[in-house]
Amino acid sequence: MAEVFIRRVRTVPSTKHSMPWKIFSLSALDHCMEFNSLRIIYYYKFPGEESITRRLLQSLSEALTSFPVITGRLLMDDKGNWTIKSNDAGVRVIQATTGVSLDEWMKIAGNRDEIRLTYWDYEHEKSYVWSPLHIQLTEFEGGGLAIGLSCTHLVADMASLTMLVKAWADTHALKERPQPPSFYPLPAKACKKTFSKLENGMIECYKSMSKPIDTETPCPETCEPKYETLAFLFTEEQISKCMEAAQLGSVNEPAASAAFEVLAALFWISCTKAKKKPKLVDLLVCIDMKKTMGFRSDFFGNSMVFNKVYGSDEMLRDNELRSASRAVHGTVRKMGEEEMLDLLQYMESNRDEYGRLPKTVLHYGPDLVCINLENLEPYSAIFQKGTEPLHVSFHSLPMVGSEGQIMILPSPQGGLSRMVMVSLPLDQIRRLREDAAILGFNPTILGGTRKP
C-alpha cells in the first residue's frame, strides 16, 4: 500500500463575492441523500513542474465565483431543514504527496488506496464552519497529479461535481470565468399537485429504502473494506454486439439508452452469479431526471432518482440477456415527468406539522444498484493542452450492507463505448472477472484504477 502524506490544509475562497448572504433551500430529494458522500478522482499526467498546484489553486478560486452553493455553509432553517448560506467561506483544499509514480500507483492501488486520495471531514454538527466540498491535490513522483473531490450528497450529485471540475478546467485553460450553473429549487408544481392514479414504482422504491435514524450514522470512512472494484471497458463495436445479443433493435429508443439497458442487464445477471445466489438479486436503477423534468443541463443539485427493476429467476437460469434488458427498459420507461412529480409530492407530504422533513438514511442499497452516468463528460475536463484525464474514478459511500454497485459511464474513446465500474465484495469480484457471459464480449478489464 502506497503512503499518502498530507502536507497542507487550507481554505480557498472565490475571488469575488457572489450572491452574498443568499439562502439556498435544499429539496426533499437533497435531504434524503444527507448521510451519503460522493468521491471522484481525476488522474492527470502533468509535466513535472513545481508551479502546477499553485496555478490550479488560482484558477480554482476564480471558478468558485460561479458556485456560491459550494463555497457557502450548511445551516438549519427555523423548521429544522437544511439550507445553504452563500457567504463565500470557500472550499477546503488539501495538498498531499505520495512517494510513487502515477504509473506505479495505477498498477497497485485498490479501493482503500484510492479513497485516500479524497480527504473527508464529516462534521455536520459543525456545519457553520464545515466545507461541503473538499478537494485534495495529490502529487506523484515524476509529475502525475490526482484531483480528488469529496462532497456531501446533500448538496450535489455526480453530474454537478463533474460540471464543477469542467468549469475549473475551462477557467484554467481559457482564463475565462464560467457562466454560473442553474441554482433553482425543484418544481413548485410538485408541491401543489395531488397524487395521480398512476402506478408509481419509484414511490414504493423510496418507501422501502428509507429508514429512520435511530442510531449514529456510520461515517463513510468506516465503510466495509472488503469491497473491491473492477472496471470493464467496452468499445463501440462490443456495445453493438451486446445490443444485438439482447435483440434491442426492435425497441424504439436511442442507442445510448439501449447501451445502458443491456449493460445493466448483463451485469445484473453476472453479479448475481458471482454471489452464488439461487435467485436473481433485486436491482435498483438510478437515473438522472433533469431532461425528463425539463431542467437545464447545467442544473446544480440532486436530480438522480431510484427505481426497482423486477425480473424473474428464469433470467438467471437461462442467462437471458434479452428478457433482463427488456425488464430494465420497462422500468426506465415508467420514470416519466408525471411519476417524478408524484414522487416529489410524496416526499413533500412527509413533512411534519412544523414543516420539517423526516430524518432518514437512504443508502445506495441494500440492493444491487446500477447508476446511469452516461450523460457525464468527465474526460472533457482538460486543464491544459495535451493533459486529458488518464482515468476518472467514481465512488458513492457508504456501501455498508449493500449488494454492490454498478456504474455505467462514458469512456475516453467516446461514441457508444462505455466504462462499467463494478464494486462487490472481494470474493465476488474475483468470480465476476471470470464470468463467461461478460468475457464473451471481450471487454478490457481494469482493476479499479489499475491498467490492464
C-alpha positions in Angstrom: 0.0 0.0 0.0 1.5 3.3 -1.1 1.6 6.1 1.6 -0.2 9.4 1.0 1.2 12.3 3.0 -0.9 15.4 3.7 1.3 18.5 3.5 -1.1 21.3 3.9 -4.8 22.0 4.6 -6.1 25.4 3.5 -9.4 27.1 2.6 -9.7 28.6 -0.9 -12.3 31.3 -1.3 -13.8 32.7 -4.5 -12.1 35.7 -6.0 -15.1 38.0 -5.5 -18.4 37.9 -3.6 -21.2 36.0 -5.4 -24.8 36.2 -4.3 -23.7 37.4 -0.8 -25.9 36.1 2.0 -28.4 34.5 -0.3 -30.1 31.4 1.2 -30.5 28.3 -0.9 -33.2 25.9 0.2 -32.5 22.3 -0.3 -35.2 20.0 -1.7 -36.6 16.8 -0.2 -34.6 15.0 -2.9 -31.5 16.6 -1.5 -32.4 15.8 2.1 -32.9 12.1 1.6 -29.2 11.8 0.5 -27.9 13.6 3.6 -25.9 10.7 5.0 -24.1 9.8 1.8 -21.0 11.2 0.3 -19.5 11.2 -3.2 -15.9 10.8 -4.2 -14.5 11.5 -7.7 -10.8 11.2 -8.6 -9.3 12.6 -11.8 -5.8 11.4 -12.8 -3.6 13.6 -14.9 0.0 13.3 -16.2 1.0 16.9 -15.9 4.6 17.8 -16.7 6.9 17.8 -13.7 6.8 21.5 -12.8 6.6 22.9 -9.3 4.1 25.7 -10.1 1.2 23.5 -11.3 -0.5 23.2 -7.9 -0.2 27.0 -7.3 -1.7 27.8 -10.6 -4.5 25.3 -10.1 -5.4 27.0 -6.8 -5.5 30.3 -8.6 -7.9 29.1 -11.3 -10.0 27.2 -8.7 -10.5 30.5 -6.8 -11.6 32.2 -10.0 -14.0 29.3 -10.9 -15.6 29.2 -7.5 -17.1 32.6 -8.0 -19.8 30.9 -10.1 -20.6 28.3 -7.4 -21.9 30.0 -4.3 -23.6 26.8 -3.2 -20.3 25.1 -2.8 -18.4 28.0 -1.2 -21.2 28.6 1.3 -22.1 26.8 4.5 -24.9 24.5 5.6 -27.4 26.0 8.1 -30.7 24.8 9.6 -33.7 27.0 8.9 -36.4 27.7 11.6 -38.2 24.5 10.6 -35.1 22.3 11.1 -34.4 21.7 7.4 -31.0 22.2 5.7 -30.2 25.4 3.7 -27.0 26.8 2.3 -26.0 30.3 3.2 -23.9 31.9 0.4 -21.1 33.6 2.4 -18.1 32.8 0.2 -16.4 30.9 3.0 -14.6 28.8 0.4 -13.8 25.2 0.0 -11.3 23.1 1.9 -8.2 22.2 -0.2 -5.7 19.5 0.9 -2.3 19.3 -0.7 -0.7 15.9 -0.5 2.1 13.8 -1.9 2.9 10.2 -2.4 6.3 8.5 -2.9 5.3 6.5 -6.1 4.8 7.5 -9.7 1.4 7.7 -11.2 2.0 4.6 -13.4 3.1 2.6 -10.3 0.0 3.8 -8.4 -2.4 2.8 -11.1 -0.9 -0.7 -11.1 -1.0 -1.3 -7.3 -3.9 0.8 -5.9 -7.1 -0.7 -4.8 -10.3 0.8 -3.4 -8.9 1.6 0.0 -5.8 3.3 -1.5 -7.9 5.3 -3.9 -10.3 6.7 -1.2 -7.2 8.1 0.5 -6.9 10.5 -2.5 -10.1 12.1 -1.3 -9.9 13.9 2.1 -13.2 13.8 4.1 -14.1 15.6 7.3 -17.5 14.5 8.5 -18.8 17.3 10.7 -22.5 18.0 10.1 -22.8 19.1 13.7 -20.3 21.9 12.9 -21.9 22.9 9.6 -21.3 26.6 10.2 -17.6 26.0 9.7 -17.7 22.8 7.7 -17.0 22.9 4.0 -19.5 20.8 2.0 -16.7 20.2 -0.6 -13.1 19.0 -0.1 -10.6 19.0 -2.9 -7.4 17.0 -2.5 -4.4 17.6 -4.8 -2.0 14.6 -4.6 1.3 14.9 -6.4 3.0 11.8 -7.7 6.7 11.3 -8.4 7.5 12.4 -11.9 4.7 14.9 -12.5 1.5 13.0 -12.0 -1.4 14.5 -10.2 -4.7 13.3 -8.7 -7.5 15.7 -8.2 -9.8 14.1 -5.6 -13.2 15.6 -4.8 -15.3 14.6 -1.7 -18.7 16.1 -1.2 -21.8 15.6 0.8 -24.5 14.2 -1.4 -26.8 16.6 0.4 -25.8 19.5 -1.9 -24.8 17.8 -5.2 -24.8 14.7 -7.3 -22.0 13.3 -9.6 -23.2 15.3 -12.6 -22.9 18.5 -10.6 -19.4 17.7 -9.4 -18.2 16.9 -12.9 -19.7 20.2 -14.1 -17.7 22.0 -11.4 -14.4 20.3 -12.5 -15.1 21.1 -16.1 -15.7 24.8 -15.2 -12.5 24.8 -13.2 -10.5 23.3 -16.1 -12.0 25.8 -18.6 -11.2 28.7 -16.3 -7.6 27.3 -16.0 -7.1 26.7 -19.8 -9.1 29.6 -21.2 -8.6 32.2 -18.5 -12.4 32.9 -18.6 -14.8 32.7 -15.7 -17.5 30.1 -16.4 -21.2 31.0 -16.5 -22.9 30.2 -13.2 -24.9 27.0 -13.3 -28.7 26.9 -12.6 -29.4 27.0 -8.8 -33.2 26.7 -8.5 -35.5 24.6 -6.4 -37.3 21.6 -7.7 -40.6 22.5 -9.5 -43.1 24.2 -7.2 -45.9 22.4 -9.1 -44.8 19.2 -7.5 -45.8 20.6 -4.1 -49.2 21.7 -5.2 -50.4 18.8 -7.3 -52.4 15.9 -5.9 -51.3 12.3 -6.4 -52.2 11.0 -9.8 -53.7 7.5 -10.1 -50.6 6.3 -12.0 -48.8 3.2 -10.8 -45.6 4.6 -9.4 -42.8 2.1 -8.6 -40.5 5.0 -7.6 -42.6 5.8 -4.5 -42.6 2.2 -3.4 -38.9 2.0 -4.0 -38.2 5.1 -1.8 -40.5 3.7 0.9 -38.6 0.5 1.1 -35.2 2.2 1.0 -35.8 5.0 3.6 -35.1 4.1 7.2 -35.5 6.4 10.2 -32.3 7.4 12.0 -32.3 5.6 15.4 -28.5 5.2 15.8 -25.4 7.1 14.9 -25.0 7.0 11.2 -21.7 5.4 10.2 -19.2 7.8 8.7 -18.4 6.9 5.1 -14.8 6.4 6.0 -15.8 3.4 8.1 -17.5 1.5 5.2 -16.7 -2.1 5.0 -13.2 -2.6 3.5 -14.0 -5.8 1.8 -15.4 -4.2 -1.3 -13.2 -4.0 -4.4 -13.8 -2.5 -7.8 -13.2 -3.7 -11.4 -13.7 -1.6 -14.4 -14.7 -3.0 -17.8 -14.0 -1.0 -20.9 -16.4 -1.8 -23.8 -15.6 -0.5 -27.3 -18.4 0.8 -29.5 -18.2 -2.4 -31.5 -18.6 -4.5 -28.4 -21.6 -2.5 -27.2 -23.2 -3.1 -30.6 -22.7 -6.8 -30.1 -24.2 -6.6 -26.7 -27.3 -4.9 -28.1 -27.5 -7.5 -30.9 -27.4 -10.3 -28.4 -30.2 -8.7 -26.4 -32.2 -8.1 -29.6 -32.7 -4.5 -28.8 -33.0 -3.4 -32.4 -36.8 -3.6 -32.2 -37.0 -1.2 -29.2 -37.8 2.3 -30.3 -35.3 4.2 -28.2 -31.9 6.0 -28.7 -28.9 3.8 -29.0 -27.4 5.4 -25.8 -30.4 4.3 -23.8 -30.2 0.8 -25.2 -26.5 0.7 -24.2 -27.3 1.4 -20.6 -30.1 -1.1 -20.5 -28.2 -4.0 -22.0 -25.1 -3.4 -19.8 -27.3 -3.1 -16.7 -28.9 -6.4 -17.6 -25.6 -8.1 -18.4 -24.1 -7.2 -15.0 -27.3 -7.8 -13.1 -27.2 -11.4 -14.1 -23.4 -11.8 -13.8 -23.2 -10.2 -10.4 -26.0 -12.5 -9.1 -24.0 -15.5 -10.4 -20.8 -14.1 -8.8 -22.8 -14.1 -5.5 -23.8 -17.7 -5.9 -27.4 -16.8 -5.2 -30.1 -19.2 -6.2 -32.4 -16.3 -7.1 -31.9 -13.1 -9.0 -30.9 -10.3 -6.6 -33.0 -7.2 -6.6 -31.8 -4.4 -8.9 -32.2 -0.6 -8.4 -31.5 1.6 -11.3 -30.5 5.2 -10.6 -31.4 7.7 -13.5 -30.7 11.4 -14.0 -34.2 13.1 -14.3 -33.0 16.5 -15.5 -34.1 16.1 -19.0 -37.4 14.4 -18.1 -38.3 17.3 -15.8 -37.3 20.0 -18.3 -34.3 21.2 -16.3 -31.4 22.9 -18.0 -28.4 20.7 -18.4 -26.4 23.0 -16.1 -28.7 22.4 -13.1 -26.7 22.1 -9.9 -28.1 19.9 -7.1 -29.6 16.4 -6.9 -31.6 15.1 -9.8 -30.8 11.3 -9.7 -33.7 9.1 -8.8 -34.0 5.4 -8.0 -36.5 2.7 -9.2 -36.6 -1.0 -8.8 -36.4 -3.5 -11.6 -38.4 -6.6 -11.3 -37.2 -9.7 -13.1 -37.7 -13.5 -13.0 -35.4 -16.2 -11.9 -35.5 -17.7 -15.4 -33.3 -14.8 -16.4 -30.6 -16.2 -14.1 -31.1 -19.8 -15.0 -31.1 -19.2 -18.8 -28.7 -16.3 -18.8 -31.5 -14.5 -20.5 -29.9 -11.2 -21.6 -32.9 -10.3 -23.8 -35.5 -10.6 -21.1 -33.4 -8.8 -18.5 -32.8 -5.9 -20.9 -36.5 -5.7 -21.5 -37.1 -5.6 -17.8 -34.6 -2.7 -17.3 -36.1 -0.9 -20.3 -39.7 -1.3 -18.9 -38.7 0.2 -15.6 -36.8 3.2 -17.1 -39.7 3.9 -19.5 -42.0 4.3 -16.5 -39.9 7.0 -15.0 -41.6 9.9 -16.7 -42.5 13.5 -15.6 -45.8 12.6 -14.0 -44.2 9.8 -12.0 -41.4 12.1 -10.9 -43.9 14.8 -9.8 -45.8 12.2 -7.8 -42.5 11.2 -6.1 -41.6 14.7 -5.2 -45.2 15.4 -3.9 -45.0 12.2 -1.8 -41.7 13.4 -0.3 -43.1 16.8 0.5 -46.2 15.2 2.1 -43.9 13.5 4.7 -43.2 16.9 6.4 -44.3 17.0 10.0 -46.7 19.7 11.4 -43.8 22.1 11.7 -42.7 21.7 8.0 -39.7 19.6 8.9 -38.6 16.9 6.5 -38.1 13.4 8.1 -34.6 12.4 9.1 -33.9 9.2 7.1 -31.0 7.3 5.9 -31.1 6.4 2.2 -28.1 4.4 1.2 -27.3 3.2 -2.3 -28.8 -0.2 -1.5 -29.2 -2.6 0.2 -30.0 -4.0 -3.2 -27.6 -4.1 -6.2 -27.6 -0.6 -7.6 -26.9 0.3 -11.2 -26.2 4.1 -11.7 -26.6 5.6 -15.2 -23.8 8.2 -15.6 -23.7 8.1 -19.4 -24.5 11.9 -19.7 -21.4 12.9 -17.8 -18.4 14.3 -19.6 -15.5 13.8 -17.2 -12.9 13.4 -19.9 -13.6 16.9 -21.2 -12.0 18.5 -18.1 -8.8 19.5 -19.8 -6.7 21.9 -17.8 -4.1 22.4 -20.5 -3.5 21.1 -24.0 -2.2 17.5 -24.0 -3.3 16.7 -20.5 -6.6 14.9 -20.8 -7.6 12.8 -17.8 -5.9 9.4 -17.9 -8.7 7.9 -15.8 -11.7 9.1 -13.7 -13.0 7.0 -10.8 -16.4 7.4 -9.1 -17.4 6.2 -5.6 -20.7 6.5 -3.7 -20.4 5.9 0.0 -21.1 4.3 2.4 -21.7 0.8 1.0 -22.3 -0.9 4.3 -24.8 -3.8 3.8 -25.1 -3.1 0.0 -25.2 -5.9 -2.5 -22.9 -3.8 -4.6 -22.8 -1.0 -7.2 -22.6 -0.9 -11.0 -21.8 2.5 -12.6 -22.1 2.9 -16.3 -20.1 5.8 -17.7 -18.8 7.1 -20.9 -15.2 6.0 -21.8 -12.3 8.1 -23.1 -12.9 6.6 -26.6 -16.2 8.5 -27.0 -19.3 7.4 -29.0 -21.2 4.4 -27.7 -18.1 3.0 -25.9 -18.7 2.6 -22.2 -16.8 2.1 -18.9 -18.6 -0.1 -16.4 -17.3 0.1 -12.8 -18.5 -2.7 -10.5 -17.9 -2.7 -6.7 -18.6 -6.0 -5.0 -17.1 -8.0 -2.0 -13.6 -9.2 -2.9 -14.5 -12.9 -3.4 -17.4 -12.0 -5.7 -15.2 -9.6 -7.7 -12.8 -12.5 -8.4 -15.6 -14.6 -9.8 -17.0 -11.7 -11.8 -13.6 -11.3 -13.5 -14.0 -14.9 -14.9 -17.7 -14.6 -15.9 -18.2 -16.3 -19.3 -21.1 -14.0 -20.3 -19.1 -10.8 -19.8 -15.9 -12.3 -21.3 -17.9 -13.4 -24.3 -18.0 -9.7 -25.4 -14.2 -9.4 -24.8 -14.1 -6.1 -22.8 -10.8 -4.8 -21.5 -10.7 -5.4 -17.7 -9.1 -2.8 -15.4 -8.6 -3.4 -11.7 -10.1 -0.3 -10.2 -7.5 2.4 -11.1 -5.1 -0.2 -12.4 -4.1 -0.6 -16.0 -4.7 -4.0 -17.8 
